[in-house]
């Protein structure tokens, strides 16, 4: 009896490791796509903000969500539009970014308060958190490294744009979240170095 119990815990640990690696691989792939297609990413984020705004208005009109909670959510989406104006360059010290971080925390607090008082099934609460609170900040978080690798901002003094792109360019010099994922990828699945 104890052997199967230990085996179940071991399988749980293995499953957690596989899920973690799958999430890390997915984030790495998303960061690569966002870095490569910044204009399309900006358009997708804009549509996500519009969809979230429509959902908030629908929740206010059809579900009777509190006016303050919906108003703060709509104001947060307006601040996200402000962040989108300079995309993919997001300054972490800009007032717009700091305000969006404060509003994310405030939105979570208000949502926890509301769902603690009103009963909704877990799937509906999860849908609200996913669509209205998590998707847009997560997309901005994953795209933080995209602005650091857009030419010619990675150029060194004295280099021209073409030689910098082909020698050091976007692939050779990574920073931000993409650097963390590259390090994790090399630590878990090391690649062989090509010998010339």
C-alpha positions as CSV (number, residue, x, y, z in Angstrom):
1,X,0.0,0.0,0.0
2,X,2.8,2.5,0.8
3,X,4.7,1.7,-2.4
4,X,1.8,2.9,-4.7
5,X,1.4,5.9,-2.4
6,X,5.0,6.9,-2.9
7,X,4.7,6.1,-6.6
8,X,1.8,8.5,-6.9
9,X,3.8,11.3,-5.4
10,X,6.7,10.6,-7.7
11,X,4.4,10.8,-10.7
12,X,2.9,14.0,-9.5
13,X,6.4,15.6,-9.3
14,X,7.2,14.4,-12.8
15,X,4.0,15.8,-14.1
16,X,4.7,19.2,-12.5
17,X,8.1,19.2,-14.1
18,X,6.7,18.4,-17.5
19,X,4.0,21.1,-17.2
20,X,6.6,23.6,-16.1
21,X,8.9,22.8,-19.0
22,X,6.0,23.0,-21.4
23,X,5.0,26.5,-20.1
24,X,8.6,27.6,-20.4
25,X,8.9,26.4,-23.9
26,X,5.6,28.1,-24.8
27,X,6.8,31.4,-23.3
28,X,10.1,31.1,-25.1
29,X,8.3,30.5,-28.4
30,X,6.0,33.5,-27.8
31,X,8.9,35.7,-26.9
32,X,10.6,34.7,-30.2
33,X,7.4,35.4,-32.2
34,X,6.8,38.8,-30.5
35,X,10.4,39.8,-31.1
36,X,10.2,38.9,-34.8
37,X,6.7,40.4,-35.5
38,X,6.3,43.5,-33.4
39,X,3.8,45.2,-35.7
40,X,1.5,42.2,-35.7
41,X,1.9,41.8,-32.0
42,X,0.9,45.4,-31.4
43,X,-2.2,44.9,-33.6
44,X,-3.1,41.7,-31.7
45,X,-2.7,43.5,-28.3
46,X,-4.9,46.3,-29.5
47,X,-7.7,43.9,-30.5
48,X,-7.3,42.1,-27.1
49,X,-7.8,45.5,-25.3
50,X,-10.9,46.2,-27.4
51,X,-12.3,42.7,-26.7
52,X,-11.6,43.2,-23.0
53,X,-13.4,46.5,-23.1
54,X,-16.4,45.0,-24.8
55,X,-16.5,42.2,-22.2
56,X,-16.4,44.7,-19.3
57,X,-19.2,46.7,-20.8
58,X,-21.2,43.5,-21.3
59,X,-20.6,42.5,-17.7
60,X,-21.9,45.8,-16.6
61,X,-25.0,45.8,-18.8
62,X,-26.0,42.1,-18.6
63,X,-24.6,40.8,-15.3
64,X,-24.8,43.9,-13.1
65,X,-21.2,44.1,-12.1
66,X,-20.3,47.0,-9.9
67,X,-19.8,50.4,-11.6
68,X,-16.6,51.1,-9.8
69,X,-15.0,47.8,-10.7
70,X,-16.0,48.1,-14.4
71,X,-14.9,51.7,-14.4
72,X,-11.5,50.9,-13.1
73,X,-11.2,48.1,-15.6
74,X,-12.1,50.4,-18.5
75,X,-9.6,53.0,-17.2
76,X,-6.9,50.3,-17.0
77,X,-7.6,49.4,-20.7
78,X,-7.2,53.1,-21.6
79,X,-3.8,53.1,-19.8
80,X,-2.9,50.0,-21.8
81,X,-3.7,51.9,-25.0
82,X,-1.2,54.5,-23.8
83,X,1.4,51.8,-23.4
84,X,0.6,50.6,-26.9
85,X,1.5,54.0,-28.4
86,X,5.2,53.3,-27.9
87,X,5.2,49.6,-28.4
88,X,7.6,47.7,-28.5
89,X,9.5,50.2,-26.5
90,X,8.2,50.1,-22.9
91,X,10.0,52.2,-20.4
92,X,9.7,50.5,-17.0
93,X,10.1,53.9,-15.2
94,X,7.5,55.7,-17.3
95,X,4.4,57.0,-15.4
96,X,2.1,55.1,-17.8
97,X,3.8,51.7,-17.0
98,X,3.9,52.3,-13.2
99,X,0.2,53.4,-13.3
100,X,-0.7,50.2,-15.3
101,X,1.1,48.1,-12.6
102,X,-0.8,49.8,-9.8
103,X,-4.1,49.4,-11.7
104,X,-3.5,45.7,-12.2
105,X,-3.1,45.2,-8.4
106,X,-6.2,47.4,-7.8
107,X,-8.2,45.4,-10.3
108,X,-7.3,42.1,-8.7
109,X,-8.1,43.5,-5.2
110,X,-11.6,44.7,-6.4
111,X,-12.2,41.4,-8.2
112,X,-11.3,39.3,-5.1
113,X,-13.6,41.5,-3.0
114,X,-16.5,41.2,-5.4
115,X,-16.2,37.4,-5.9
116,X,-15.8,36.9,-2.2
117,X,-19.3,38.5,-1.7
118,X,-21.1,37.2,-4.8
119,X,-21.2,33.5,-5.7
120,X,-20.2,32.6,-9.3
121,X,-19.0,29.2,-10.5
122,X,-15.3,28.7,-10.6
123,X,-15.3,28.6,-14.4
124,X,-17.0,32.0,-14.7
125,X,-14.6,33.6,-12.2
126,X,-11.6,32.1,-14.1
127,X,-13.0,33.5,-17.3
128,X,-13.3,37.0,-15.8
129,X,-9.7,36.9,-14.5
130,X,-8.3,35.5,-17.7
131,X,-10.0,37.8,-20.2
132,X,-10.3,41.0,-18.1
133,X,-7.2,40.9,-15.9
134,X,-4.5,38.5,-17.1
135,X,-4.2,38.3,-20.9
136,X,-3.2,41.9,-21.6
137,X,-0.6,42.4,-18.8
138,X,0.8,39.0,-19.7
139,X,1.2,39.9,-23.3
140,X,3.0,43.1,-22.4
141,X,5.2,41.2,-20.0
142,X,6.2,38.6,-22.6
143,X,6.9,41.4,-25.1
144,X,9.2,43.4,-22.8
145,X,12.3,42.0,-24.5
146,X,11.1,42.9,-28.0
147,X,11.9,46.6,-27.7
148,X,15.5,45.9,-26.7
149,X,16.4,44.0,-29.8
150,X,14.9,46.2,-32.5
151,X,17.4,47.7,-34.9
152,X,19.2,50.1,-34.7
153,X,19.0,50.3,-30.9
154,X,21.4,47.4,-30.4
155,X,24.1,49.1,-32.5
156,X,27.4,49.9,-30.9
157,X,28.9,53.3,-31.5
158,X,30.7,53.3,-34.9
159,X,28.9,50.3,-36.4
160,X,26.6,50.6,-39.4
161,X,23.1,49.1,-39.4
162,X,23.7,46.4,-42.0
163,X,26.9,44.9,-40.5
164,X,25.5,45.1,-37.0
165,X,22.4,43.2,-38.2
166,X,24.3,40.4,-39.9
167,X,27.1,40.0,-37.3
168,X,25.6,40.7,-33.9
169,X,22.1,41.5,-34.7
170,X,18.9,40.3,-33.1
171,X,19.8,36.7,-32.6
172,X,23.3,37.0,-31.1
173,X,22.5,39.5,-28.4
174,X,19.5,38.9,-26.2
175,X,18.3,40.5,-23.0
176,X,15.3,40.6,-20.8
177,X,12.9,37.7,-20.6
178,X,14.3,36.1,-23.8
179,X,17.7,35.8,-22.2
180,X,16.2,34.0,-19.2
181,X,14.4,31.6,-21.4
182,X,17.6,31.0,-23.5
183,X,19.5,30.2,-20.4
184,X,16.8,27.8,-19.2
185,X,16.7,26.1,-22.6
186,X,20.5,25.6,-22.5
187,X,20.4,24.4,-19.0
188,X,17.7,21.8,-19.7
189,X,18.5,20.8,-23.2
190,X,22.1,21.9,-24.1
191,X,22.7,22.2,-27.8
192,X,25.9,21.2,-29.5
193,X,28.2,23.9,-30.7
194,X,29.1,24.0,-34.4
195,X,32.7,23.7,-35.2
196,X,33.9,25.7,-38.3
